[in-house]
Amino acid sequence: MKNRILYTLLLSISLNFSFAQDPLFSQYHSNALYLNPAFAGAFINPTITTSYRDQWPALSEGYKTGLIEYNQYVDKLHGGIGGYAMYDIAGGTIITALAKVIYSYHLEIDNKVAIQPAFAIGYTIQSIEWSKLTFGSQIDPRYGFIYNTKEVQTTTNKGFFDCTAGLLLYSKYLYGGFAIDHLTQPNESFYSTVPSNLPSKYTFHAGANIPLTDSIHAISFSPNVIYLSQSDFNSWLAELTLKVKWMLAGIGYRKDDAVVFLIGFQNSFCRIGYSYDKTTSQLAGANAYTHEVFLSYTLKSKKQPSPRLALRTIAF
């Protein structure tokens, strides 16, 4: 009974806040387009990335998120193109699938600094597993969940268009930017008579990839910070990653939530990363830890890259 009450509490949190808060990644720079569409085309060669996050796997129903991205620079368009698709399951009950396409314009200043504004548009489908929902009317003070609900089932699927705008400012090793998701604040309510607009999400991020030796492939470190704000939710995450030859290791902290440990491998065409979130909030007693894995592959271009400023690949 205690486990079911705990699960119901977490599910209630999911139902109340999952629509007001987008999924978050610990290896957020490994999911660059999801972080900010202005990263499209910022790197030298075309890149494919994929990530999977399993949050609170010790619980019977946690949060599971999968993401795949593609981006490249196109000379004729004077900028980058890309896109990503995401599939998210919250508490085994709320399912979200979305896809977006992106264009970013590349503008250089004195061949030392580049500015990239970007715009993304896509479509989102959300659904609810009605049979997994529980309501207060089902609970008996002594025996727990024994009654049938009197709630009337509404539509269990919802679709809407959504768009994002972003801006990235970077030199060879330093960068900073911001993005605004859900610009039109689309209505995501499952009840036609009760609107519920998806709040805009504001993302601010900055960081660097700094070589400590003459060769960028020898030793370098990457300090990064991100700040997120969406409705009443706000959070920041700071990370520091060290790269020694092909090996990566890092540590981060998310405000009032978790300490993040990262390890990985990186060479000229492939990056693999794994992170473990050790929960520090009140959920820590429920074994609420998180696993996240990441894989990135850089495609070899058949022609010489255009003579433009490109951002060094960011560790994690």
Phi and psi in degrees as GROMACS dihedral restraints (atoms count N, CA, C in turn):
[ dihedral_restraints ]
;  ai    aj    ak    al  type     phi  dphi    fc
    3     4     5     6     1   -62.2    20    10
    4     5     6     7     1   -40.2    20    10
    6     7     8     9     1   -63.9    20    10
    7     8     9    10     1   -38.0    20    10
    9    10    11    12     1   -70.3    20    10
   10    11    12    13     1   -37.7    20    10
   12    13    14    15     1   -64.5    20    10
   13    14    15    16     1   -41.8    20    10
   15    16    17    18     1   -62.0    20    10
   16    17    18    19     1   -45.3    20    10
   18    19    20    21     1   -61.8    20    10
   19    20    21    22     1   -41.0    20    10
   21    22    23    24     1   -63.8    20    10
   22    23    24    25     1   -38.6    20    10
   24    25    26    27     1   -63.1    20    10
   25    26    27    28     1   -46.2    20    10
   27    28    29    30     1   -66.1    20    10
   28    29    30    31     1   -37.1    20    10
   30    31    32    33     1   -64.7    20    10
   31    32    33    34     1   -38.3    20    10
   33    34    35    36     1   -63.1    20    10
   34    35    36    37     1   -40.6    20    10
   36    37    38    39     1   -60.9    20    10
   37    38    39    40     1   -42.2    20    10
   39    40    41    42     1   -60.1    20    10
   40    41    42    43     1   -46.7    20    10
   42    43    44    45     1   -66.5    20    10
   43    44    45    46     1   -35.5    20    10
   45    46    47    48     1   -78.7    20    10
   46    47    48    49     1   -31.1    20    10
   48    49    50    51     1  -119.1    20    10
   49    50    51    52     1   -14.8    20    10
   51    52    53    54     1   -65.5    20    10
   52    53    54    55     1   -32.6    20    10
   54    55    56    57     1   -75.4    20    10
   55    56    57    58     1   -21.6    20    10
   57    58    59    60     1   -96.5    20    10
   58    59    60    61     1    -1.4    20    10
   60    61    62    63     1  -141.4    20    10
   61    62    63    64     1   122.3    20    10
   63    64    65    66     1   -73.3    20    10
   64    65    66    67     1   156.8    20    10
   66    67    68    69     1   -58.3    20    10
   67    68    69    70     1   144.4    20    10
   69    70    71    72     1  -115.5    20    10
   70    71    72    73     1   145.3    20    10
   72    73    74    75     1  -113.4    20    10
   73    74    75    76     1   143.0    20    10
   75    76    77    78     1   -76.1    20    10
   76    77    78    79     1   -40.1    20    10
   78    79    80    81     1   -88.2    20    10
   79    80    81    82     1    62.1    20    10
   81    82    83    84     1   -68.0    20    10
   82    83    84    85     1   -29.9    20    10
   84    85    86    87     1   -76.5    20    10
   85    86    87    88     1   -16.1    20    10
   87    88    89    90     1   -76.8    20    10
   88    89    90    91     1   -13.0    20    10
   90    91    92    93     1  -116.6    20    10
   91    92    93    94     1    61.0    20    10
   93    94    95    96     1   -61.6    20    10
   94    95    96    97     1   -41.6    20    10
   96    97    98    99     1   -70.4    20    10
   97    98    99   100     1   -34.1    20    10
   99   100   101   102     1   -68.2    20    10
  100   101   102   103     1   -35.6    20    10
  102   103   104   105     1   -67.3    20    10
  103   104   105   106     1   -49.1    20    10
  105   106   107   108     1  -157.1    20    10
  106   107   108   109     1   118.5    20    10
  108   109   110   111     1   -62.6    20    10
  109   110   111   112     1   -16.1    20    10
  111   112   113   114     1   -69.4    20    10
  112   113   114   115     1    -9.7    20    10
  114   115   116   117     1   -73.2    20    10
  115   116   117   118     1   -12.6    20    10
  117   118   119   120     1   -60.1    20    10
  118   119   120   121     1   122.1    20    10
  120   121   122   123     1    80.5    20    10
  121   122   123   124     1     3.9    20    10
  123   124   125   126     1   -75.9    20    10
  124   125   126   127     1   -19.5    20    10
  126   127   128   129     1   -98.0    20    10
  127   128   129   130     1   173.4    20    10
  129   130   131   132     1   -74.6    20    10
  130   131   132   133     1   -47.7    20    10
  132   133   134   135     1  -116.7    20    10
  133   134   135   136     1   161.3    20    10
  135   136   137   138     1   -57.9    20    10
  136   137   138   139     1   144.0    20    10
  138   139   140   141     1  -137.4    20    10
  139   140   141   142     1   138.0    20    10
  141   142   143   144     1  -115.7    20    10
  142   143   144   145     1   131.2    20    10
  144   145   146   147     1  -132.4    20    10
  145   146   147   148     1   152.4    20    10
  147   148   149   150     1  -145.8    20    10
  148   149   150   151     1   144.1    20    10
  150   151   152   153     1  -139.0    20    10
  151   152   153   154     1   153.1    20    10
  153   154   155   156     1  -141.1    20    10
  154   155   156   157     1   129.3    20    10
  156   157   158   159     1  -122.4    20    10
  157   158   159   160     1   127.0    20    10
  159   160   161   162     1  -118.0    20    10
  160   161   162   163     1    99.9    20    10
  162   163   164   165     1   -97.3    20    10
  163   164   165   166     1   129.3    20    10
  165   166   167   168     1    59.8    20    10
  166   167   168   169     1    51.4    20    10
  168   169   170   171     1   -66.8    20    10
  169   170   171   172     1   -17.5    20    10
  171   172   173   174     1   -69.0    20    10
  172   173   174   175     1   -20.8    20    10
  174   175   176   177     1   -84.8    20    10
  175   176   177   178     1   158.1    20    10
  177   178   179   180     1   -64.5    20    10
  178   179   180   181     1   -32.8    20    10
  180   181   182   183     1  -137.4    20    10
  181   182   183   184     1   108.6    20    10
  183   184   185   186     1  -109.4    20    10
  184   185   186   187     1  -141.2    20    10
  186   187   188   189     1  -121.0    20    10
  187   188   189   190     1   129.0    20    10
  189   190   191   192     1  -129.0    20    10
  190   191   192   193     1   127.7    20    10
  192   193   194   195     1  -134.2    20    10
  193   194   195   196     1   129.8    20    10
  195   196   197   198     1  -120.3    20    10
  196   197   198   199     1   142.0    20    10
  198   199   200   201     1  -143.8    20    10
  199   200   201   202     1   138.7    20    10
  201   202   203   204     1  -132.8    20    10
  202   203   204   205     1   137.6    20    10
  204   205   206   207     1  -132.4    20    10
  205   206   207   208     1   154.9    20    10
  207   208   209   210     1  -143.8    20    10
  208   209   210   211     1   137.3    20    10
  210   211   212   213     1  -152.8    20    10
  211   212   213   214     1   153.0    20    10
  213   214   215   216     1  -158.4    20    10
  214   215   216   217     1   162.4    20    10
  216   217   218   219     1   -94.4    20    10
  217   218   219   220     1   138.9    20    10
  219   220   221   222     1  -123.9    20    10
  220   221   222   223     1   115.1    20    10
  222   223   224   225     1   -56.9    20    10
  223   224   225   226     1   -45.4    20    10
  225   226   227   228     1   -65.7    20    10
  226   227   228   229     1   -24.0    20    10
  228   229   230   231     1   -95.5    20    10
  229   230   231   232     1    -3.2    20    10
  231   232   233   234     1    53.5    20    10
  232   233   234   235     1    39.1    20    10
  234   235   236   237     1  -179.7    20    10
  235   236   237   238     1  -167.3    20    10
  237   238   239   240     1  -110.4    20    10
  238   239   240   241     1   151.3    20    10
  240   241   242   243     1  -124.0    20    10
  241   242   243   244     1   158.7    20    10
  243   244   245   246     1  -178.7    20    10
  244   245   246   247     1  -172.6    20    10
  246   247   248   249     1  -177.6    20    10
  247   248   249   250     1   166.3    20    10
  249   250   251   252     1  -151.6    20    10
  250   251   252   253     1   156.8    20    10
  252   253   254   255     1  -130.5    20    10
  253   254   255   256     1   141.2    20    10
  255   256   257   258     1  -135.5    20    10
  256   257   258   259     1   145.1    20    10
  258   259   260   261     1  -132.1    20    10
  259   260   261   262     1   123.8    20    10
  261   262   263   264     1  -131.8    20    10
  262   263   264   265     1   134.2    20    10
  264   265   266   267     1  -121.1    20    10
  265   266   267   268     1   117.9    20    10
  267   268   269   270     1  -107.5    20    10
  268   269   270   271     1   115.6    20    10
  270   271   272   273     1    61.9    20    10
  271   272   273   274     1    20.9    20    10
  273   274   275   276     1    67.2    20    10
  274   275   276   277     1     9.1    20    10
  276   277   278   279     1  -122.8    20    10
  277   278   279   280     1   -43.7    20    10
  279   280   281   282     1  -103.5    20    10
  280   281   282   283     1   119.6    20    10
  282   283   284   285     1  -114.5    20    10
  283   284   285   286     1   128.3    20    10
  285   286   287   288     1  -126.5    20    10
  286   287   288   289     1   129.0    20    10
  288   289   290   291     1  -127.0    20    10
  289   290   291   292     1   133.1    20    10
  291   292   293   294     1  -148.4    20    10
  292   293   294   295     1   159.3    20    10
  294   295   296   297     1  -145.6    20    10
  295   296   297   298     1   141.2    20    10
  297   298   299   300     1  -137.7    20    10
  298   299   300   301     1   149.1    20    10
  300   301   302   303     1  -115.0    20    10
  301   302   303   304     1   150.5    20    10
  303   304   305   306     1  -135.1    20    10
  304   305   306   307     1   145.1    20    10
  306   307   308   309     1  -134.6    20    10
  307   308   309   310     1   134.7    20    10
  309   310   311   312     1  -127.7    20    10
  310   311   312   313     1   140.1    20    10
  312   313   314   315     1   -98.5    20    10
  313   314   315   316     1   131.8    20    10
  315   316   317   318     1  -100.6    20    10
  316   317   318   319     1   121.7    20    10
  318   319   320   321     1  -130.6    20    10
  319   320   321   322     1   122.7    20    10
  321   322   323   324     1  -103.2    20    10
  322   323   324   325     1   147.5    20    10
  324   325   326   327     1  -120.3    20    10
  325   326   327   328     1   109.1    20    10
  327   328   329   330     1    57.7    20    10
  328   329   330   331     1    26.5    20    10
  330   331   332   333     1    57.4    20    10
  331   332   333   334     1    17.3    20    10
  333   334   335   336     1  -120.3    20    10
  334   335   336   337     1   -27.1    20    10
  336   337   338   339     1  -133.7    20    10
  337   338   339   340     1   137.7    20    10
  339   340   341   342     1  -121.1    20    10
  340   341   342   343     1   145.1    20    10
  342   343   344   345     1  -120.4    20    10
  343   344   345   346     1   132.1    20    10
  345   346   347   348     1  -131.9    20    10
  346   347   348   349     1   101.2    20    10
  348   349   350   351     1   -80.2    20    10
  349   350   351   352     1   151.5    20    10
  351   352   353   354     1  -148.0    20    10
  352   353   354   355     1   158.1    20    10
  354   355   356   357     1  -140.5    20    10
  355   356   357   358     1   139.2    20    10
  357   358   359   360     1  -131.0    20    10
  358   359   360   361     1   142.6    20    10
  360   361   362   363     1  -136.9    20    10
  361   362   363   364     1   145.2    20    10
  363   364   365   366     1  -164.1    20    10
  364   365   366   367     1  -171.5    20    10
  366   367   368   369     1  -131.9    20    10
  367   368   369   370     1   139.1    20    10
  369   370   371   372     1  -120.2    20    10
  370   371   372   373     1   137.2    20    10
  372   373   374   375     1  -120.8    20    10
  373   374   375   376     1   126.9    20    10
  375   376   377   378     1  -121.4    20    10
  376   377   378   379     1   145.2    20    10
  378   379   380   381     1  -144.4    20    10
  379   380   381   382     1   158.0    20    10
  381   382   383   384     1  -122.9    20    10
  382   383   384   385     1   134.5    20    10
  384   385   386   387     1   -83.9    20    10
  385   386   387   388     1    90.7    20    10
  387   388   389   390     1   -59.0    20    10
  388   389   390   391     1   -34.7    20    10
  390   391   392   393     1   -66.2    20    10
  391   392   393   394     1   -17.5    20    10
  393   394   395   396     1   -94.8    20    10
  394   395   396   397     1    -3.4    20    10
  396   397   398   399     1   -78.2    20    10
  397   398   399   400     1   144.8    20    10
  399   400   401   402     1  -125.2    20    10
  400   401   402   403     1   149.0    20    10
  402   403   404   405     1  -130.6    20    10
  403   404   405   406     1   158.6    20    10
  405   406   407   408     1   -59.8    20    10
  406   407   408   409     1   -30.4    20    10
  408   409   410   411     1   -68.9    20    10
  409   410   411   412     1   -12.7    20    10
  411   412   413   414     1   -86.3    20    10
  412   413   414   415     1    -9.4    20    10
  414   415   416   417     1   -96.1    20    10
  415   416   417   418     1   127.1    20    10
  417   418   419   420     1   -95.8    20    10
  418   419   420   421     1   134.7    20    10
  420   421   422   423     1   -54.9    20    10
  421   422   423   424     1   -30.4    20    10
  423   424   425   426     1   -99.3    20    10
  424   425   426   427     1   -43.5    20    10
  426   427   428   429     1  -103.9    20    10
  427   428   429   430     1    -1.4    20    10
  429   430   431   432     1    81.1    20    10
  430   431   432   433     1  -137.3    20    10
  432   433   434   435     1   -82.2    20    10
  433   434   435   436     1    95.0    20    10
  435   436   437   438     1  -128.1    20    10
  436   437   438   439     1   -11.4    20    10
  438   439   440   441     1  -101.5    20    10
  439   440   441   442     1   155.5    20    10
  441   442   443   444     1   -82.7    20    10
  442   443   444   445     1   145.2    20    10
  444   445   446   447     1   -75.4    20    10
  445   446   447   448     1   149.4    20    10
  447   448   449   450     1  -101.3    20    10
  448   449   450   451     1     3.7    20    10
  450   451   452   453     1   -67.1    20    10
  451   452   453   454     1   139.9    20    10
  453   454   455   456     1   -89.6    20    10
  454   455   456   457     1   125.4    20    10
  456   457   458   459     1   -67.5    20    10
  457   458   459   460     1   132.1    20    10
  459   460   461   462     1   -99.8    20    10
  460   461   462   463     1  -172.9    20    10
  462   463   464   465     1   -62.2    20    10
  463   464   465   466     1   144.0    20    10
  465   466   467   468     1  -107.2    20    10
  466   467   468   469     1     7.3    20    10
  468   469   470   471     1  -133.9    20    10
  469   470   471   472     1   143.7    20    10
  471   472   473   474     1  -146.8    20    10
  472   473   474   475     1   135.3    20    10
  474   475   476   477     1  -131.9    20    10
  475   476   477   478     1   147.1    20    10
  477   478   479   480     1  -161.2    20    10
  478   479   480   481     1   153.8    20    10
  480   481   482   483     1   -81.4    20    10
  481   482   483   484     1   150.6    20    10
  483   484   485   486     1  -147.5    20    10
  484   485   486   487     1   154.9    20    10
  486   487   488   489     1  -144.3    20    10
  487   488   489   490     1   158.1    20    10
  489   490   491   492     1  -137.7    20    10
  490   491   492   493     1   145.0    20    10
  492   493   494   495     1  -125.8    20    10
  493   494   495   496     1   146.0    20    10
  495   496   497   498     1  -149.5    20    10
  496   497   498   499     1   164.8    20    10
  498   499   500   501     1  -143.7    20    10
  499   500   501   502     1   135.1    20    10
  501   502   503   504     1  -128.8    20    10
  502   503   504   505     1   132.9    20    10
  504   505   506   507     1  -122.4    20    10
  505   506   507   508     1   124.0    20    10
  507   508   509   510     1  -151.6    20    10
  508   509   510   511     1   154.2    20    10
  510   511   512   513     1  -110.1    20    10
  511   512   513   514     1  -160.7    20    10
  513   514   515   516     1   -66.5    20    10
  514   515   516   517     1   -35.5    20    10
  516   517   518   519     1  -124.3    20    10
  517   518   519   520     1   -11.8    20    10
  519   520   521   522     1  -116.5    20    10
  520   521   522   523     1   152.3    20    10
  522   523   524   525     1  -156.1    20    10
  523   524   525   526     1   162.1    20    10
  525   526   527   528     1  -162.6    20    10
  526   527   528   529     1   153.9    20    10
  528   529   530   531     1  -172.5    20    10
  529   530   531   532     1   177.5    20    10
  531   532   533   534     1  -148.8    20    10
  532   533   534   535     1   158.8    20    10
  534   535   536   537     1  -145.0    20    10
  535   536   537   538     1   150.2    20    10
  537   538   539   540     1  -124.8    20    10
  538   539   540   541     1   113.3    20    10
  540   541   542   543     1   -93.9    20    10
  541   542   543   544     1   155.3    20    10
  543   544   545   546     1    58.2    20    10
  544   545   546   547     1    54.0    20    10
  546   547   548   549     1   -58.4    20    10
  547   548   549   550     1   -38.5    20    10
  549   550   551   552     1   -90.1    20    10
  550   551   552   553     1    -1.6    20    10
  552   553   554   555     1    46.6    20    10
  553   554   555   556     1    65.5    20    10
  555   556   557   558     1   -63.7    20    10
  556   557   558   559     1   152.7    20    10
  558   559   560   561     1   -78.9    20    10
  559   560   561   562     1   119.3    20    10
  561   562   563   564     1  -112.2    20    10
  562   563   564   565     1    14.9    20    10
  564   565   566   567     1   -69.9    20    10
  565   566   567   568     1   142.3    20    10
  567   568   569   570     1   -86.7    20    10
  568   569   570   571     1    -5.7    20    10
  570   571   572   573     1  -108.7    20    10
  571   572   573   574     1   121.8    20    10
  573   574   575   576     1   -65.7    20    10
  574   575   576   577     1   -25.6    20    10
  576   577   578   579     1   -92.2    20    10
  577   578   579   580     1    -7.7    20    10
  579   580   581   582     1  -127.0    20    10
  580   581   582   583     1    94.7    20    10
  582   583   584   585     1   -69.1    20    10
  583   584   585   586     1   150.3    20    10
  585   586   587   588     1  -145.0    20    10
  586   587   588   589     1   101.8    20    10
  588   589   590   591     1   -84.1    20    10
  589   590   591   592     1   134.5    20    10
  591   592   593   594     1   -71.5    20    10
  592   593   594   595     1   118.8    20    10
  594   595   596   597     1   -66.1    20    10
  595   596   597   598     1   146.8    20    10
  597   598   599   600     1   -66.0    20    10
  598   599   600   601     1   144.2    20    10
  600   601   602   603     1  -110.0    20    10
  601   602   603   604     1   130.8    20    10
  603   604   605   606     1  -110.7    20    10
  604   605   606   607     1   126.6    20    10
  606   607   608   609     1  -123.0    20    10
  607   608   609   610     1   128.1    20    10
  609   610   611   612     1  -122.5    20    10
  610   611   612   613     1   132.8    20    10
  612   613   614   615     1  -147.4    20    10
  613   614   615   616     1   153.4    20    10
  615   616   617   618     1  -157.1    20    10
  616   617   618   619     1   156.9    20    10
  618   619   620   621     1   176.2    20    10
  619   620   621   622     1  -169.0    20    10
  621   622   623   624     1  -157.6    20    10
  622   623   624   625     1   161.1    20    10
  624   625   626   627     1  -130.6    20    10
  625   626   627   628     1    99.7    20    10
  627   628   629   630     1  -109.4    20    10
  628   629   630   631     1   120.5    20    10
  630   631   632   633     1   -75.1    20    10
  631   632   633   634     1   138.9    20    10
  633   634   635   636     1  -101.6    20    10
  634   635   636   637     1   -10.6    20    10
  636   637   638   639     1  -128.8    20    10
  637   638   639   640     1   177.2    20    10
  639   640   641   642     1   -63.8    20    10
  640   641   642   643     1   -33.2    20    10
  642   643   644   645     1   -98.8    20    10
  643   644   645   646     1   128.8    20    10
  645   646   647   648     1   -64.3    20    10
  646   647   648   649     1   -21.7    20    10
  648   649   650   651     1   -85.9    20    10
  649   650   651   652     1    -3.0    20    10
  651   652   653   654     1   -88.8    20    10
  652   653   654   655     1   -79.0    20    10
  654   655   656   657     1  -133.5    20    10
  655   656   657   658     1   130.6    20    10
  657   658   659   660     1  -152.1    20    10
  658   659   660   661     1   161.9    20    10
  660   661   662   663     1  -135.6    20    10
  661   662   663   664     1   154.0    20    10
  663   664   665   666     1  -131.0    20    10
  664   665   666   667     1   102.5    20    10
  666   667   668   669     1   -86.3    20    10
  667   668   669   670     1   135.0    20    10
  669   670   671   672     1  -143.0    20    10
  670   671   672   673     1   149.5    20    10
  672   673   674   675     1  -144.2    20    10
  673   674   675   676     1   145.1    20    10
  675   676   677   678     1  -138.6    20    10
  676   677   678   679     1   142.4    20    10
  678   679   680   681     1  -127.1    20    10
  679   680   681   682     1   131.8    20    10
  681   682   683   684     1  -122.8    20    10
  682   683   684   685     1   142.0    20    10
  684   685   686   687     1  -142.7    20    10
  685   686   687   688     1   125.9    20    10
  687   688   689   690     1  -148.8    20    10
  688   689   690   691     1   113.8    20    10
  690   691   692   693     1    56.3    20    10
  691   692   693   694     1  -126.3    20    10
  693   694   695   696     1   -86.5    20    10
  694   695   696   697     1    -1.2    20    10
  696   697   698   699     1   -94.6    20    10
  697   698   699   700     1   135.4    20    10
  699   700   701   702     1  -147.1    20    10
  700   701   702   703     1   148.3    20    10
  702   703   704   705     1  -157.9    20    10
  703   704   705   706     1   157.7    20    10
  705   706   707   708     1  -135.6    20    10
  706   707   708   709     1   151.8    20    10
  708   709   710   711     1  -136.2    20    10
  709   710   711   712     1   126.7    20    10
  711   712   713   714     1  -116.9    20    10
  712   713   714   715     1   135.3    20    10
  714   715   716   717     1  -136.9    20    10
  715   716   717   718     1   152.7    20    10
  717   718   719   720     1  -135.3    20    10
  718   719   720   721     1   122.9    20    10
  720   721   722   723     1  -119.9    20    10
  721   722   723   724     1   136.3    20    10
  723   724   725   726     1  -113.3    20    10
  724   725   726   727     1   132.5    20    10
  726   727   728   729     1  -116.5    20    10
  727   728   729   730     1   121.2    20    10
  729   730   731   732     1  -120.7    20    10
  730   731   732   733     1   108.9    20    10
  732   733   734   735     1    54.8    20    10
  733   734   735   736     1  -109.2    20    10
  735   736   737   738     1  -102.4    20    10
  736   737   738   739     1    -2.1    20    10
  738   739   740   741     1  -100.6    20    10
  739   740   741   742     1   145.5    20    10
  741   742   743   744     1  -125.7    20    10
  742   743   744   745     1   142.7    20    10
  744   745   746   747     1  -149.7    20    10
  745   746   747   748     1   142.5    20    10
  747   748   749   750     1  -156.8    20    10
  748   749   750   751     1   168.3    20    10
  750   751   752   753     1  -143.9    20    10
  751   752   753   754     1   146.2    20    10
  753   754   755   756     1  -146.6    20    10
  754   755   756   757     1   168.4    20    10
  756   757   758   759     1  -139.3    20    10
  757   758   759   760     1   127.5    20    10
  759   760   761   762     1  -103.1    20    10
  760   761   762   763     1   129.2    20    10
  762   763   764   765     1   -49.3    20    10
  763   764   765   766     1   124.8    20    10
  765   766   767   768     1    52.9    20    10
  766   767   768   769     1    29.5    20    10
  768   769   770   771     1  -138.9    20    10
  769   770   771   772     1   -60.3    20    10
  771   772   773   774     1  -161.2    20    10
  772   773   774   775     1   155.6    20    10
  774   775   776   777     1   -98.3    20    10
  775   776   777   778     1   133.8    20    10
  777   778   779   780     1  -113.0    20    10
  778   779   780   781     1   128.1    20    10
  780   781   782   783     1  -112.0    20    10
  781   782   783   784     1   134.1    20    10
  783   784   785   786     1  -130.0    20    10
  784   785   786   787     1   139.6    20    10
  786   787   788   789     1  -138.2    20    10
  787   788   789   790     1   157.6    20    10
  789   790   791   792     1  -177.2    20    10
  790   791   792   793     1  -175.2    20    10
  792   793   794   795     1  -137.7    20    10
  793   794   795   796     1   142.2    20    10
  795   796   797   798     1  -149.7    20    10
  796   797   798   799     1   131.1    20    10
  798   799   800   801     1  -130.8    20    10
  799   800   801   802     1  -159.9    20    10
  801   802   803   804     1   -71.1    20    10
  802   803   804   805     1   -18.5    20    10
  804   805   806   807     1  -128.6    20    10
  805   806   807   808     1    -8.6    20    10
  807   808   809   810     1  -140.7    20    10
  808   809   810   811     1   143.2    20    10
  810   811   812   813     1  -134.2    20    10
  811   812   813   814     1   134.6    20    10
  813   814   815   816     1  -129.4    20    10
  814   815   816   817     1   131.1    20    10
  816   817   818   819     1  -137.9    20    10
  817   818   819   820     1   149.4    20    10
  819   820   821   822     1  -135.3    20    10
  820   821   822   823     1   135.9    20    10
  822   823   824   825     1  -131.2    20    10
  823   824   825   826     1   149.3    20    10
  825   826   827   828     1  -127.4    20    10
  826   827   828   829     1   121.2    20    10
  828   829   830   831     1   -95.3    20    10
  829   830   831   832     1   119.1    20    10
  831   832   833   834     1   -97.1    20    10
  832   833   834   835     1   109.5    20    10
  834   835   836   837     1   -64.8    20    10
  835   836   837   838     1   133.4    20    10
  837   838   839   840     1  -113.0    20    10
  838   839   840   841     1    -3.3    20    10
  840   841   842   843     1   -82.9    20    10
  841   842   843   844     1  -171.8    20    10
  843   844   845   846     1   -65.6    20    10
  844   845   846   847     1   -15.3    20    10
  846   847   848   849     1   -77.1    20    10
  847   848   849   850     1    -6.4    20    10
  849   850   851   852     1   -58.7    20    10
  850   851   852   853     1   -34.0    20    10
  852   853   854   855     1   -66.7    20    10
  853   854   855   856     1   -15.7    20    10
  855   856   857   858     1   -96.2    20    10
  856   857   858   859     1    19.8    20    10
  858   859   860   861     1    56.0    20    10
  859   860   861   862     1    40.9    20    10
  861   862   863   864     1   -86.4    20    10
  862   863   864   865     1    77.4    20    10
  864   865   866   867     1  -106.6    20    10
  865   866   867   868     1   174.2    20    10
  867   868   869   870     1  -142.7    20    10
  868   869   870   871     1   138.9    20    10
  870   871   872   873     1  -110.6    20    10
  871   872   873   874     1   145.1    20    10
  873   874   875   876     1  -146.7    20    10
  874   875   876   877     1   131.1    20    10
  876   877   878   879     1  -123.3    20    10
  877   878   879   880     1   153.3    20    10
  879   880   881   882     1  -146.7    20    10
  880   881   882   883     1   141.9    20    10
  882   883   884   885     1  -140.6    20    10
  883   884   885   886     1   131.2    20    10
  885   886   887   888     1  -130.9    20    10
  886   887   888   889     1   137.7    20    10
  888   889   890   891     1  -129.7    20    10
  889   890   891   892     1   126.5    20    10
  891   892   893   894     1   -96.6    20    10
  892   893   894   895     1   123.8    20    10
  894   895   896   897     1   -81.1    20    10
  895   896   897   898     1   142.5    20    10
  897   898   899   900     1   -82.0    20    10
  898   899   900   901     1   127.8    20    10
  900   901   902   903     1   -82.1    20    10
  901   902   903   904     1   139.1    20    10
  903   904   905   906     1   -73.3    20    10
  904   905   906   907     1   -20.9    20    10
  906   907   908   909     1  -116.7    20    10
  907   908   909   910     1   164.0    20    10
  909   910   911   912     1   -64.8    20    10
  910   911   912   913     1   137.9    20    10
  912   913   914   915     1   -60.6    20    10
  913   914   915   916     1   148.0    20    10
  915   916   917   918     1   -64.9    20    10
  916   917   918   919     1   146.8    20    10
  918   919   920   921     1   -73.7    20    10
  919   920   921   922     1    81.5    20    10
  921   922   923   924     1  -137.7    20    10
  922   923   924   925     1   163.3    20    10
  924   925   926   927     1   -73.4    20    10
  925   926   927   928     1   129.7    20    10
  927   928   929   930     1  -127.8    20    10
  928   929   930   931     1   144.6    20    10
  930   931   932   933     1   -79.7    20    10
  931   932   933   934     1   132.2    20    10
  933   934   935   936     1   -61.8    20    10
  934   935   936   937     1   144.1    20    10
  936   937   938   939     1   -57.9    20    10
  937   938   939   940     1   129.6    20    10
  939   940   941   942     1   -88.2    20    10
  940   941   942   943     1   127.5    20    10
  942   943   944   945     1   -65.0    20    10
  943   944   945   946     1   122.1    20    10
